[in-house]
Amino acid sequence: MSSVVSFKVPREIKEKMKKLEKHIKWSEELRNFLIKRVEEIEREVNMREAVEMLKKTRGVPKGYAVALVREDRDSS
């Protein structure tokens, strides 16, 4: 299902777009740009949220990583 989105651009840009419409499908170009931009912003927001969640955790005890590595090496 699709929806219509409209927005204003400066008149000069609209005129330039009109001249170039033989070379580019503006609706497709803008649709693709918006999809990619929304995905990019979603990734950034998700990353910020993940970082905030990690900041709220207490972490692991000192030496825990070393112990895990030793345990892994000893099991081989």
PDB file of N, H, CA, C and O in Angstrom:
ATOM      1  N   MET A   1       0.843  -1.167   0.000  1.00  0.00           N
ATOM      2  CA  MET A   1       0.000   0.000   0.000  1.00  0.00           C
ATOM      3  C   MET A   1       0.889   1.230   0.000  1.00  0.00           C
ATOM      4  O   MET A   1       1.856   1.300   0.759  1.00  0.00           O
ATOM      5  N   SER A   2       0.580   2.173  -0.821  1.00  0.00           N
ATOM      6  H   SER A   2      -0.205   2.117  -1.438  1.00  0.00           H
ATOM      7  CA  SER A   2       1.370   3.393  -0.938  1.00  0.00           C
ATOM      8  C   SER A   2       0.578   4.591  -0.462  1.00  0.00           C
ATOM      9  O   SER A   2      -0.652   4.575  -0.418  1.00  0.00           O
ATOM     10  N   SER A   3       1.313   5.625  -0.107  1.00  0.00           N
ATOM     11  H   SER A   3       2.313   5.637  -0.143  1.00  0.00           H
ATOM     12  CA  SER A   3       0.716   6.904   0.262  1.00  0.00           C
ATOM     13  C   SER A   3       1.409   7.995  -0.518  1.00  0.00           C
ATOM     14  O   SER A   3       2.542   7.834  -0.971  1.00  0.00           O
ATOM     15  N   VAL A   4       0.724   9.098  -0.669  1.00  0.00           N
ATOM     16  H   VAL A   4      -0.197   9.229  -0.301  1.00  0.00           H
ATOM     17  CA  VAL A   4       1.277  10.234  -1.395  1.00  0.00           C
ATOM     18  C   VAL A   4       1.907  11.192  -0.385  1.00  0.00           C
ATOM     19  O   VAL A   4       1.320  11.509   0.650  1.00  0.00           O
ATOM     20  N   VAL A   5       3.113  11.641  -0.713  1.00  0.00           N
ATOM     21  H   VAL A   5       3.590  11.384  -1.554  1.00  0.00           H
ATOM     22  CA  VAL A   5       3.809  12.649   0.087  1.00  0.00           C
ATOM     23  C   VAL A   5       4.127  13.801  -0.843  1.00  0.00           C
ATOM     24  O   VAL A   5       4.588  13.594  -1.965  1.00  0.00           O
ATOM     25  N   SER A   6       3.885  14.999  -0.384  1.00  0.00           N
ATOM     26  H   SER A   6       3.511  15.167   0.528  1.00  0.00           H
ATOM     27  CA  SER A   6       4.227  16.158  -1.206  1.00  0.00           C
ATOM     28  C   SER A   6       5.005  17.152  -0.366  1.00  0.00           C
ATOM     29  O   SER A   6       4.848  17.209   0.853  1.00  0.00           O
ATOM     30  N   PHE A   7       5.846  17.935  -1.028  1.00  0.00           N
ATOM     31  H   PHE A   7       5.974  17.889  -2.019  1.00  0.00           H
ATOM     32  CA  PHE A   7       6.616  18.963  -0.344  1.00  0.00           C
ATOM     33  C   PHE A   7       6.996  20.035  -1.345  1.00  0.00           C
ATOM     34  O   PHE A   7       6.969  19.823  -2.558  1.00  0.00           O
ATOM     35  N   LYS A   8       7.347  21.180  -0.813  1.00  0.00           N
ATOM     36  H   LYS A   8       7.368  21.352   0.172  1.00  0.00           H
ATOM     37  CA  LYS A   8       7.689  22.315  -1.663  1.00  0.00           C
ATOM     38  C   LYS A   8       9.186  22.369  -1.891  1.00  0.00           C
ATOM     39  O   LYS A   8       9.987  22.023  -1.021  1.00  0.00           O
ATOM     40  N   VAL A   9       9.539  22.813  -3.089  1.00  0.00           N
ATOM     41  H   VAL A   9       8.889  23.094  -3.795  1.00  0.00           H
ATOM     42  CA  VAL A   9      10.934  23.086  -3.428  1.00  0.00           C
ATOM     43  C   VAL A   9      10.986  24.483  -4.041  1.00  0.00           C
ATOM     44  O   VAL A   9       9.971  24.970  -4.541  1.00  0.00           O
ATOM     45  N   PRO A  10      12.136  25.130  -4.014  1.00  0.00           N
ATOM     46  CA  PRO A  10      12.238  26.441  -4.652  1.00  0.00           C
ATOM     47  C   PRO A  10      11.872  26.352  -6.139  1.00  0.00           C
ATOM     48  O   PRO A  10      12.138  25.348  -6.799  1.00  0.00           O
ATOM     49  N   ARG A  11      11.271  27.402  -6.638  1.00  0.00           N
ATOM     50  H   ARG A  11      11.055  28.218  -6.102  1.00  0.00           H
ATOM     51  CA  ARG A  11      10.818  27.441  -8.035  1.00  0.00           C
ATOM     52  C   ARG A  11      11.950  27.106  -9.004  1.00  0.00           C
ATOM     53  O   ARG A  11      11.739  26.401  -9.990  1.00  0.00           O
ATOM     54  N   GLU A  12      13.153  27.613  -8.721  1.00  0.00           N
ATOM     55  H   GLU A  12      13.325  28.186  -7.920  1.00  0.00           H
ATOM     56  CA  GLU A  12      14.297  27.366  -9.626  1.00  0.00           C
ATOM     57  C   GLU A  12      14.608  25.868  -9.717  1.00  0.00           C
ATOM     58  O   GLU A  12      14.939  25.349 -10.783  1.00  0.00           O
ATOM     59  N   ILE A  13      14.496  25.201  -8.591  1.00  0.00           N
ATOM     60  H   ILE A  13      14.227  25.622  -7.725  1.00  0.00           H
ATOM     61  CA  ILE A  13      14.750  23.758  -8.587  1.00  0.00           C
ATOM     62  C   ILE A  13      13.682  23.031  -9.392  1.00  0.00           C
ATOM     63  O   ILE A  13      13.990  22.129 -10.171  1.00  0.00           O
ATOM     64  N   LYS A  14      12.440  23.420  -9.204  1.00  0.00           N
ATOM     65  H   LYS A  14      12.190  24.152  -8.571  1.00  0.00           H
ATOM     66  CA  LYS A  14      11.339  22.803  -9.956  1.00  0.00           C
ATOM     67  C   LYS A  14      11.553  22.975 -11.459  1.00  0.00           C
ATOM     68  O   LYS A  14      11.314  22.047 -12.231  1.00  0.00           O
ATOM     69  N   GLU A  15      11.994  24.135 -11.866  1.00  0.00           N
ATOM     70  H   GLU A  15      12.188  24.889 -11.239  1.00  0.00           H
ATOM     71  CA  GLU A  15      12.255  24.384 -13.299  1.00  0.00           C
ATOM     72  C   GLU A  15      13.394  23.510 -13.806  1.00  0.00           C
ATOM     73  O   GLU A  15      13.320  22.961 -14.905  1.00  0.00           O
ATOM     74  N   LYS A  16      14.436  23.383 -13.012  1.00  0.00           N
ATOM     75  H   LYS A  16      14.496  23.828 -12.118  1.00  0.00           H
ATOM     76  CA  LYS A  16      15.560  22.527 -13.410  1.00  0.00           C
ATOM     77  C   LYS A  16      15.128  21.065 -13.480  1.00  0.00           C
ATOM     78  O   LYS A  16      15.541  20.331 -14.378  1.00  0.00           O
ATOM     79  N   MET A  17      14.308  20.655 -12.542  1.00  0.00           N
ATOM     80  H   MET A  17      13.973  21.252 -11.812  1.00  0.00           H
ATOM     81  CA  MET A  17      13.801  19.283 -12.561  1.00  0.00           C
ATOM     82  C   MET A  17      12.990  19.034 -13.821  1.00  0.00           C
ATOM     83  O   MET A  17      13.111  17.982 -14.449  1.00  0.00           O
ATOM     84  N   LYS A  18      12.177  19.990 -14.181  1.00  0.00           N
ATOM     85  H   LYS A  18      12.079  20.844 -13.671  1.00  0.00           H
ATOM     86  CA  LYS A  18      11.339  19.876 -15.384  1.00  0.00           C
ATOM     87  C   LYS A  18      12.218  19.692 -16.623  1.00  0.00           C
ATOM     88  O   LYS A  18      11.914  18.863 -17.480  1.00  0.00           O
ATOM     89  N   LYS A  19      13.302  20.461 -16.720  1.00  0.00           N
ATOM     90  H   LYS A  19      13.549  21.135 -16.024  1.00  0.00           H
ATOM     91  CA  LYS A  19      14.209  20.361 -17.874  1.00  0.00           C
ATOM     92  C   LYS A  19      14.901  19.000 -17.933  1.00  0.00           C
ATOM     93  O   LYS A  19      15.237  18.509 -19.011  1.00  0.00           O
ATOM     94  N   LEU A  20      15.105  18.403 -16.775  1.00  0.00           N
ATOM     95  H   LEU A  20      14.832  18.802 -15.899  1.00  0.00           H
ATOM     96  CA  LEU A  20      15.848  17.148 -16.719  1.00  0.00           C
ATOM     97  C   LEU A  20      14.969  15.900 -16.698  1.00  0.00           C
ATOM     98  O   LEU A  20      15.484  14.784 -16.626  1.00  0.00           O
ATOM     99  N   GLU A  21      13.651  16.077 -16.760  1.00  0.00           N
ATOM    100  H   GLU A  21      13.233  16.984 -16.819  1.00  0.00           H
ATOM    101  CA  GLU A  21      12.771  14.919 -16.610  1.00  0.00           C
ATOM    102  C   GLU A  21      12.894  13.888 -17.727  1.00  0.00           C
ATOM    103  O   GLU A  21      12.409  12.767 -17.576  1.00  0.00           O
ATOM    104  N   LYS A  22      13.524  14.235 -18.831  1.00  0.00           N
ATOM    105  H   LYS A  22      13.918  15.145 -18.954  1.00  0.00           H
ATOM    106  CA  LYS A  22      13.778  13.237 -19.887  1.00  0.00           C
ATOM    107  C   LYS A  22      14.892  12.278 -19.461  1.00  0.00           C
ATOM    108  O   LYS A  22      15.000  11.167 -19.979  1.00  0.00           O
ATOM    109  N   HIS A  23      15.711  12.721 -18.517  1.00  0.00           N
ATOM    110  H   HIS A  23      15.623  13.624 -18.096  1.00  0.00           H
ATOM    111  CA  HIS A  23      16.887  11.953 -18.112  1.00  0.00           C
ATOM    112  C   HIS A  23      16.728  11.240 -16.775  1.00  0.00           C
ATOM    113  O   HIS A  23      17.509  10.349 -16.442  1.00  0.00           O
ATOM    114  N   ILE A  24      15.736  11.625 -16.029  1.00  0.00           N
ATOM    115  H   ILE A  24      15.101  12.349 -16.300  1.00  0.00           H
ATOM    116  CA  ILE A  24      15.596  11.055 -14.696  1.00  0.00           C
ATOM    117  C   ILE A  24      14.128  10.962 -14.308  1.00  0.00           C
ATOM    118  O   ILE A  24      13.333  11.855 -14.599  1.00  0.00           O
ATOM    119  N   LYS A  25      13.786   9.867 -13.647  1.00  0.00           N
ATOM    120  H   LYS A  25      14.431   9.141 -13.411  1.00  0.00           H
ATOM    121  CA  LYS A  25      12.427   9.713 -13.126  1.00  0.00           C
ATOM    122  C   LYS A  25      12.446  10.234 -11.693  1.00  0.00           C
ATOM    123  O   LYS A  25      12.901   9.543 -10.781  1.00  0.00           O
ATOM    124  N   TRP A  26      11.950  11.450 -11.499  1.00  0.00           N
ATOM    125  H   TRP A  26      11.580  12.011 -12.239  1.00  0.00           H
ATOM    126  CA  TRP A  26      12.046  12.100 -10.197  1.00  0.00           C
ATOM    127  C   TRP A  26      11.311  11.345  -9.101  1.00  0.00           C
ATOM    128  O   TRP A  26      11.800  11.262  -7.974  1.00  0.00           O
ATOM    129  N   SER A  27      10.166  10.804  -9.409  1.00  0.00           N
ATOM    130  H   SER A  27       9.769  10.872 -10.325  1.00  0.00           H
ATOM    131  CA  SER A  27       9.418  10.092  -8.376  1.00  0.00           C
ATOM    132  C   SER A  27      10.219   8.890  -7.868  1.00  0.00           C
ATOM    133  O   SER A  27      10.288   8.640  -6.665  1.00  0.00           O
ATOM    134  N   GLU A  28      10.817   8.159  -8.795  1.00  0.00           N
ATOM    135  H   GLU A  28      10.761   8.363  -9.773  1.00  0.00           H
ATOM    136  CA  GLU A  28      11.622   6.998  -8.420  1.00  0.00           C
ATOM    137  C   GLU A  28      12.871   7.434  -7.651  1.00  0.00           C
ATOM    138  O   GLU A  28      13.225   6.829  -6.639  1.00  0.00           O
ATOM    139  N   GLU A  29      13.524   8.467  -8.128  1.00  0.00           N
ATOM    140  H   GLU A  29      13.237   8.959  -8.951  1.00  0.00           H
ATOM    141  CA  GLU A  29      14.738   8.973  -7.489  1.00  0.00           C
ATOM    142  C   GLU A  29      14.462   9.426  -6.053  1.00  0.00           C
ATOM    143  O   GLU A  29      15.203   9.080  -5.133  1.00  0.00           O
ATOM    144  N   LEU A  30      13.409  10.188  -5.875  1.00  0.00           N
ATOM    145  H   LEU A  30      12.807  10.468  -6.623  1.00  0.00           H
ATOM    146  CA  LEU A  30      13.063  10.689  -4.548  1.00  0.00           C
ATOM    147  C   LEU A  30      12.582   9.574  -3.627  1.00  0.00           C
ATOM    148  O   LEU A  30      12.914   9.563  -2.442  1.00  0.00           O
ATOM    149  N   ARG A  31      11.809   8.644  -4.158  1.00  0.00           N
ATOM    150  H   ARG A  31      11.539   8.653  -5.121  1.00  0.00           H
ATOM    151  CA  ARG A  31      11.334   7.508  -3.369  1.00  0.00           C
ATOM    152  C   ARG A  31      12.526   6.705  -2.838  1.00  0.00           C
ATOM    153  O   ARG A  31      12.574   6.364  -1.656  1.00  0.00           O
ATOM    154  N   ASN A  32      13.486   6.407  -3.719  1.00  0.00           N
ATOM    155  H   ASN A  32      13.447   6.684  -4.679  1.00  0.00           H
ATOM    156  CA  ASN A  32      14.666   5.638  -3.312  1.00  0.00           C
ATOM    157  C   ASN A  32      15.495   6.393  -2.280  1.00  0.00           C
ATOM    158  O   ASN A  32      15.991   5.803  -1.320  1.00  0.00           O
ATOM    159  N   PHE A  33      15.643   7.699  -2.483  1.00  0.00           N
ATOM    160  H   PHE A  33      15.241   8.178  -3.263  1.00  0.00           H
ATOM    161  CA  PHE A  33      16.392   8.500  -1.518  1.00  0.00           C
ATOM    162  C   PHE A  33      15.719   8.458  -0.150  1.00  0.00           C
ATOM    163  O   PHE A  33      16.384   8.258   0.866  1.00  0.00           O
ATOM    164  N   LEU A  34      14.404   8.647  -0.122  1.00  0.00           N
ATOM    165  H   LEU A  34      13.863   8.810  -0.948  1.00  0.00           H
ATOM    166  CA  LEU A  34      13.681   8.666   1.145  1.00  0.00           C
ATOM    167  C   LEU A  34      13.757   7.313   1.859  1.00  0.00           C
ATOM    168  O   LEU A  34      13.928   7.261   3.077  1.00  0.00           O
ATOM    169  N   ILE A  35      13.633   6.245   1.117  1.00  0.00           N
ATOM    170  H   ILE A  35      13.494   6.287   0.128  1.00  0.00           H
ATOM    171  CA  ILE A  35      13.727   4.907   1.719  1.00  0.00           C
ATOM    172  C   ILE A  35      15.097   4.716   2.364  1.00  0.00           C
ATOM    173  O   ILE A  35      15.195   4.271   3.508  1.00  0.00           O
ATOM    174  N   LYS A  36      16.153   5.055   1.623  1.00  0.00           N
ATOM    175  H   LYS A  36      16.073   5.416   0.694  1.00  0.00           H
ATOM    176  CA  LYS A  36      17.504   4.889   2.159  1.00  0.00           C
ATOM    177  C   LYS A  36      17.739   5.795   3.362  1.00  0.00           C
ATOM    178  O   LYS A  36      18.367   5.379   4.336  1.00  0.00           O
ATOM    179  N   ARG A  37      17.246   7.017   3.307  1.00  0.00           N
ATOM    180  H   ARG A  37      16.735   7.355   2.517  1.00  0.00           H
ATOM    181  CA  ARG A  37      17.448   7.967   4.401  1.00  0.00           C
ATOM    182  C   ARG A  37      16.707   7.515   5.665  1.00  0.00           C
ATOM    183  O   ARG A  37      17.251   7.601   6.766  1.00  0.00           O
ATOM    184  N   VAL A  38      15.484   7.040   5.512  1.00  0.00           N
ATOM    185  H   VAL A  38      15.042   6.970   4.618  1.00  0.00           H
ATOM    186  CA  VAL A  38      14.724   6.542   6.658  1.00  0.00           C
ATOM    187  C   VAL A  38      15.452   5.350   7.287  1.00  0.00           C
ATOM    188  O   VAL A  38      15.565   5.274   8.511  1.00  0.00           O
ATOM    189  N   GLU A  39      15.939   4.432   6.473  1.00  0.00           N
ATOM    190  H   GLU A  39      15.847   4.493   5.479  1.00  0.00           H
ATOM    191  CA  GLU A  39      16.675   3.274   6.991  1.00  0.00           C
ATOM    192  C   GLU A  39      17.933   3.713   7.732  1.00  0.00           C
ATOM    193  O   GLU A  39      18.266   3.159   8.780  1.00  0.00           O
ATOM    194  N   GLU A  40      18.630   4.708   7.188  1.00  0.00           N
ATOM    195  H   GLU A  40      18.360   5.158   6.336  1.00  0.00           H
ATOM    196  CA  GLU A  40      19.841   5.235   7.816  1.00  0.00           C
ATOM    197  C   GLU A  40      19.522   5.830   9.192  1.00  0.00           C
ATOM    198  O   GLU A  40      20.224   5.556  10.166  1.00  0.00           O
ATOM    199  N   ILE A  41      18.476   6.633   9.269  1.00  0.00           N
ATOM    200  H   ILE A  41      17.906   6.856   8.478  1.00  0.00           H
ATOM    201  CA  ILE A  41      18.094   7.255  10.532  1.00  0.00           C
ATOM    202  C   ILE A  41      17.646   6.187  11.539  1.00  0.00           C
ATOM    203  O   ILE A  41      17.969   6.279  12.723  1.00  0.00           O
ATOM    204  N   GLU A  42      16.908   5.182  11.075  1.00  0.00           N
ATOM    205  H   GLU A  42      16.646   5.107  10.113  1.00  0.00           H
ATOM    206  CA  GLU A  42      16.485   4.096  11.962  1.00  0.00           C
ATOM    207  C   GLU A  42      17.700   3.382  12.558  1.00  0.00           C
ATOM    208  O   GLU A  42      17.712   3.062  13.747  1.00  0.00           O
ATOM    209  N   ARG A  43      18.729   3.132  11.729  1.00  0.00           N
ATOM    210  H   ARG A  43      18.720   3.392  10.764  1.00  0.00           H
ATOM    211  CA  ARG A  43      19.947   2.484  12.233  1.00  0.00           C
ATOM    212  C   ARG A  43      20.621   3.350  13.296  1.00  0.00           C
ATOM    213  O   ARG A  43      21.067   2.843  14.326  1.00  0.00           O
ATOM    214  N   GLU A  44      20.692   4.654  13.043  1.00  0.00           N
ATOM    215  H   GLU A  44      20.330   5.065  12.206  1.00  0.00           H
ATOM    216  CA  GLU A  44      21.311   5.560  14.005  1.00  0.00           C
ATOM    217  C   GLU A  44      20.545   5.564  15.327  1.00  0.00           C
ATOM    218  O   GLU A  44      21.148   5.507  16.399  1.00  0.00           O
ATOM    219  N   VAL A  45      19.223   5.632  15.248  1.00  0.00           N
ATOM    220  H   VAL A  45      18.733   5.678  14.378  1.00  0.00           H
ATOM    221  CA  VAL A  45      18.394   5.633  16.456  1.00  0.00           C
ATOM    222  C   VAL A  45      18.568   4.321  17.212  1.00  0.00           C
ATOM    223  O   VAL A  45      18.728   4.324  18.432  1.00  0.00           O
ATOM    224  N   ASN A  46      18.537   3.207  16.498  1.00  0.00           N
ATOM    225  H   ASN A  46      18.407   3.204  15.507  1.00  0.00           H
ATOM    226  CA  ASN A  46      18.721   1.899  17.136  1.00  0.00           C
ATOM    227  C   ASN A  46      20.087   1.793  17.807  1.00  0.00           C
ATOM    228  O   ASN A  46      20.204   1.232  18.896  1.00  0.00           O
ATOM    229  N   MET A  47      21.116   2.329  17.158  1.00  0.00           N
ATOM    230  H   MET A  47      21.021   2.784  16.273  1.00  0.00           H
ATOM    231  CA  MET A  47      22.458   2.287  17.731  1.00  0.00           C
ATOM    232  C   MET A  47      22.519   3.120  19.008  1.00  0.00           C
ATOM    233  O   MET A  47      23.094   2.682  20.005  1.00  0.00           O
ATOM    234  N   ARG A  48      21.934   4.312  18.985  1.00  0.00           N
ATOM    235  H   ARG A  48      21.467   4.667  18.175  1.00  0.00           H
ATOM    236  CA  ARG A  48      21.912   5.159  20.188  1.00  0.00           C
ATOM    237  C   ARG A  48      21.179   4.462  21.328  1.00  0.00           C
ATOM    238  O   ARG A  48      21.631   4.487  22.473  1.00  0.00           O
ATOM    239  N   GLU A  49      20.045   3.840  21.009  1.00  0.00           N
ATOM    240  H   GLU A  49      19.678   3.820  20.079  1.00  0.00           H
ATOM    241  CA  GLU A  49      19.277   3.131  22.031  1.00  0.00           C
ATOM    242  C   GLU A  49      20.078   1.966  22.611  1.00  0.00           C
ATOM    243  O   GLU A  49      20.048   1.726  23.818  1.00  0.00           O
ATOM    244  N   ALA A  50      20.794   1.245  21.746  1.00  0.00           N
ATOM    245  H   ALA A  50      20.818   1.440  20.766  1.00  0.00           H
ATOM    246  CA  ALA A  50      21.606   0.121  22.214  1.00  0.00           C
ATOM    247  C   ALA A  50      22.733   0.617  23.116  1.00  0.00           C
ATOM    248  O   ALA A  50      23.020   0.000  24.142  1.00  0.00           O
ATOM    249  N   VAL A  51      23.368   1.714  22.749  1.00  0.00           N
ATOM    250  H   VAL A  51      23.136   2.216  21.916  1.00  0.00           H
ATOM    251  CA  VAL A  51      24.446   2.277  23.567  1.00  0.00           C
ATOM    252  C   VAL A  51      23.901   2.701  24.922  1.00  0.00           C
ATOM    253  O   VAL A  51      24.530   2.453  25.951  1.00  0.00           O
ATOM    254  N   GLU A  52      22.735   3.341  24.929  1.00  0.00           N
ATOM    255  H   GLU A  52      22.224   3.543  24.093  1.00  0.00           H
ATOM    256  CA  GLU A  52      22.125   3.759  26.196  1.00  0.00           C
ATOM    257  C   GLU A  52      21.795   2.551  27.071  1.00  0.00           C
ATOM    258  O   GLU A  52      21.989   2.596  28.286  1.00  0.00           O
ATOM    259  N   MET A  53      21.303   1.480  26.467  1.00  0.00           N
ATOM    260  H   MET A  53      21.146   1.444  25.480  1.00  0.00           H
ATOM    261  CA  MET A  53      21.009   0.267  27.225  1.00  0.00           C
ATOM    262  C   MET A  53      22.287  -0.310  27.819  1.00  0.00           C
ATOM    263  O   MET A  53      22.304  -0.740  28.972  1.00  0.00           O
ATOM    264  N   LEU A  54      23.360  -0.319  27.027  1.00  0.00           N
ATOM    265  H   LEU A  54      23.347   0.030  26.090  1.00  0.00           H
ATOM    266  CA  LEU A  54      24.641  -0.851  27.518  1.00  0.00           C
ATOM    267  C   LEU A  54      25.200   0.005  28.656  1.00  0.00           C
ATOM    268  O   LEU A  54      25.803  -0.522  29.591  1.00  0.00           O
ATOM    269  N   LYS A  55      25.002   1.312  28.578  1.00  0.00           N
ATOM    270  H   LYS A  55      24.512   1.740  27.818  1.00  0.00           H
ATOM    271  CA  LYS A  55      25.489   2.195  29.635  1.00  0.00           C
ATOM    272  C   LYS A  55      24.792   1.895  30.963  1.00  0.00           C
ATOM    273  O   LYS A  55      25.370   2.101  32.030  1.00  0.00           O
ATOM    274  N   LYS A  56      23.557   1.411  30.897  1.00  0.00           N
ATOM    275  H   LYS A  56      23.088   1.243  30.030  1.00  0.00           H
ATOM    276  CA  LYS A  56      22.785   1.139  32.098  1.00  0.00           C
ATOM    277  C   LYS A  56      23.136  -0.199  32.737  1.00  0.00           C
ATOM    278  O   LYS A  56      22.751  -0.465  33.876  1.00  0.00           O
ATOM    279  N   THR A  57      23.866  -1.040  32.009  1.00  0.00           N
ATOM    280  H   THR A  57      24.178  -0.824  31.084  1.00  0.00           H
ATOM    281  CA  THR A  57      24.254  -2.331  32.578  1.00  0.00           C
ATOM    282  C   THR A  57      25.463  -2.144  33.477  1.00  0.00           C
ATOM    283  O   THR A  57      26.209  -1.175  33.339  1.00  0.00           O
ATOM    284  N   ARG A  58      25.649  -3.069  34.389  1.00  0.00           N
ATOM    285  H   ARG A  58      25.043  -3.857  34.501  1.00  0.00           H
ATOM    286  CA  ARG A  58      26.755  -2.956  35.337  1.00  0.00           C
ATOM    287  C   ARG A  58      28.069  -3.418  34.744  1.00  0.00           C
ATOM    288  O   ARG A  58      29.121  -3.117  35.306  1.00  0.00           O
ATOM    289  N   GLY A  59      28.055  -4.116  33.665  1.00  0.00           N
ATOM    290  H   GLY A  59      27.200  -4.361  33.208  1.00  0.00           H
ATOM    291  CA  GLY A  59      29.284  -4.646  33.101  1.00  0.00           C
ATOM    292  C   GLY A  59      29.598  -6.012  33.691  1.00  0.00           C
ATOM    293  O   GLY A  59      28.740  -6.661  34.289  1.00  0.00           O
ATOM    294  N   VAL A  60      30.836  -6.432  33.512  1.00  0.00           N
ATOM    295  H   VAL A  60      31.533  -5.905  33.026  1.00  0.00           H
ATOM    296  CA  VAL A  60      31.271  -7.734  34.020  1.00  0.00           C
ATOM    297  C   VAL A  60      32.385  -7.518  35.039  1.00  0.00           C
ATOM    298  O   VAL A  60      33.072  -6.498  35.003  1.00  0.00           O
ATOM    299  N   PRO A  61      32.564  -8.471  35.940  1.00  0.00           N
ATOM    300  CA  PRO A  61      33.622  -8.325  36.946  1.00  0.00           C
ATOM    301  C   PRO A  61      35.005  -8.286  36.302  1.00  0.00           C
ATOM    302  O   PRO A  61      35.224  -8.870  35.241  1.00  0.00           O
ATOM    303  N   LYS A  62      35.926  -7.598  36.952  1.00  0.00           N
ATOM    304  H   LYS A  62      35.748  -7.124  37.814  1.00  0.00           H
ATOM    305  CA  LYS A  62      37.289  -7.505  36.451  1.00  0.00           C
ATOM    306  C   LYS A  62      37.899  -8.905  36.350  1.00  0.00           C
ATOM    307  O   LYS A  62      37.779  -9.718  37.266  1.00  0.00           O
ATOM    308  N   GLY A  63      38.550  -9.164  35.225  1.00  0.00           N
ATOM    309  H   GLY A  63      38.647  -8.503  34.481  1.00  0.00           H
ATOM    310  CA  GLY A  63      39.187 -10.456  35.018  1.00  0.00           C
ATOM    311  C   GLY A  63      38.282 -11.509  34.401  1.00  0.00           C
ATOM    312  O   GLY A  63      38.731 -12.624  34.132  1.00  0.00           O
ATOM    313  N   TYR A  64      37.029 -11.183  34.175  1.00  0.00           N
ATOM    314  H   TYR A  64      36.664 -10.278  34.394  1.00  0.00           H
ATOM    315  CA  TYR A  64      36.064 -12.152  33.640  1.00  0.00           C
ATOM    316  C   TYR A  64      36.452 -12.599  32.231  1.00  0.00           C
ATOM    317  O   TYR A  64      36.405 -13.789  31.919  1.00  0.00           O
ATOM    318  N   ALA A  65      36.832 -11.654  31.388  1.00  0.00           N
ATOM    319  H   ALA A  65      36.871 -10.687  31.641  1.00  0.00           H
ATOM    320  CA  ALA A  65      37.203 -11.992  30.011  1.00  0.00           C
ATOM    321  C   ALA A  65      38.436 -12.890  29.993  1.00  0.00           C
ATOM    322  O   ALA A  65      38.501 -13.845  29.219  1.00  0.00           O
ATOM    323  N   VAL A  66      39.405 -12.586  30.840  1.00  0.00           N
ATOM    324  H   VAL A  66      39.352 -11.810  31.469  1.00  0.00           H
ATOM    325  CA  VAL A  66      40.628 -13.395  30.910  1.00  0.00           C
ATOM    326  C   VAL A  66      40.283 -14.826  31.322  1.00  0.00           C
ATOM    327  O   VAL A  66      40.810 -15.792  30.769  1.00  0.00           O
ATOM    328  N   ALA A  67      39.390 -14.941  32.300  1.00  0.00           N
ATOM    329  H   ALA A  67      38.962 -14.157  32.749  1.00  0.00           H
ATOM    330  CA  ALA A  67      38.989 -16.271  32.757  1.00  0.00           C
ATOM    331  C   ALA A  67      38.302 -17.057  31.641  1.00  0.00           C
ATOM    332  O   ALA A  67      38.534 -18.256  31.484  1.00  0.00           O
ATOM    333  N   LEU A  68      37.467 -16.384  30.879  1.00  0.00           N
ATOM    334  H   LEU A  68      37.278 -15.410  31.007  1.00  0.00           H
ATOM    335  CA  LEU A  68      36.787 -17.069  29.770  1.00  0.00           C
ATOM    336  C   LEU A  68      37.774 -17.545  28.714  1.00  0.00           C
ATOM    337  O   LEU A  68      37.639 -18.649  28.188  1.00  0.00           O
ATOM    338  N   VAL A  69      38.767 -16.716  28.403  1.00  0.00           N
ATOM    339  H   VAL A  69      38.877 -15.818  28.831  1.00  0.00           H
ATOM    340  CA  VAL A  69      39.769 -17.106  27.409  1.00  0.00           C
ATOM    341  C   VAL A  69      40.565 -18.304  27.909  1.00  0.00           C
ATOM    342  O   VAL A  69      40.809 -19.249  27.158  1.00  0.00           O
ATOM    343  N   ARG A  70      40.968 -18.268  29.170  1.00  0.00           N
ATOM    344  H   ARG A  70      40.770 -17.500  29.780  1.00  0.00           H
ATOM    345  CA  ARG A  70      41.715 -19.400  29.742  1.00  0.00           C
ATOM    346  C   ARG A  70      40.887 -20.679  29.712  1.00  0.00           C
ATOM    347  O   ARG A  70      41.377 -21.752  29.359  1.00  0.00           O
ATOM    348  N   GLU A  71      39.623 -20.538  30.092  1.00  0.00           N
ATOM    349  H   GLU A  71      39.225 -19.667  30.379  1.00  0.00           H
ATOM    350  CA  GLU A  71      38.732 -21.700  30.089  1.00  0.00           C
ATOM    351  C   GLU A  71      38.601 -22.286  28.687  1.00  0.00           C
ATOM    352  O   GLU A  71      38.607 -23.504  28.510  1.00  0.00           O
ATOM    353  N   ASP A  72      38.482 -21.413  27.699  1.00  0.00           N
ATOM    354  H   ASP A  72      38.477 -20.424  27.843  1.00  0.00           H
ATOM    355  CA  ASP A  72      38.358 -21.864  26.315  1.00  0.00           C
ATOM    356  C   ASP A  72      39.633 -22.565  25.855  1.00  0.00           C
ATOM    357  O   ASP A  72      39.570 -23.597  25.188  1.00  0.00           O
ATOM    358  N   ARG A  73      40.784 -22.009  26.210  1.00  0.00           N
ATOM    359  H   ARG A  73      40.835 -21.170  26.752  1.00  0.00           H
ATOM    360  CA  ARG A  73      42.053 -22.623  25.811  1.00  0.00           C
ATOM    361  C   ARG A  73      42.251 -23.983  26.486  1.00  0.00           C
ATOM    362  O   ARG A  73      42.755 -24.923  25.871  1.00  0.00           O
ATOM    363  N   ASP A  74      41.853 -24.074  27.745  1.00  0.00           N
ATOM    364  H   ASP A  74      41.444 -23.310  28.244  1.00  0.00           H
ATOM    365  CA  ASP A  74      42.029 -25.324  28.486  1.00  0.00           C
ATOM    366  C   ASP A  74      41.105 -26.440  27.966  1.00  0.00           C
ATOM    367  O   ASP A  74      41.417 -27.623  28.106  1.00  0.00           O
ATOM    368  N   SER A  75      39.986 -26.060  27.376  1.00  0.00           N
ATOM    369  H   SER A  75      39.733 -25.100  27.262  1.00  0.00           H
ATOM    370  CA  SER A  75      39.036 -27.077  26.904  1.00  0.00           C
ATOM    371  C   SER A  75      39.460 -27.673  25.576  1.00  0.00           C
ATOM    372  O   SER A  75      38.880 -28.670  25.146  1.00  0.00           O
ATOM    373  N   SER A  76      40.447 -27.101  24.917  1.00  0.00           N
ATOM    374  H   SER A  76      40.918 -26.291  25.266  1.00  0.00           H
ATOM    375  CA  SER A  76      40.883 -27.613  23.597  1.00  0.00           C
ATOM    376  C   SER A  76      41.808 -28.777  23.693  1.00  0.00           C
ATOM    377  O   SER A  76      42.248 -29.302  22.669  1.00  0.00           O
TER     378      SER A  76
END
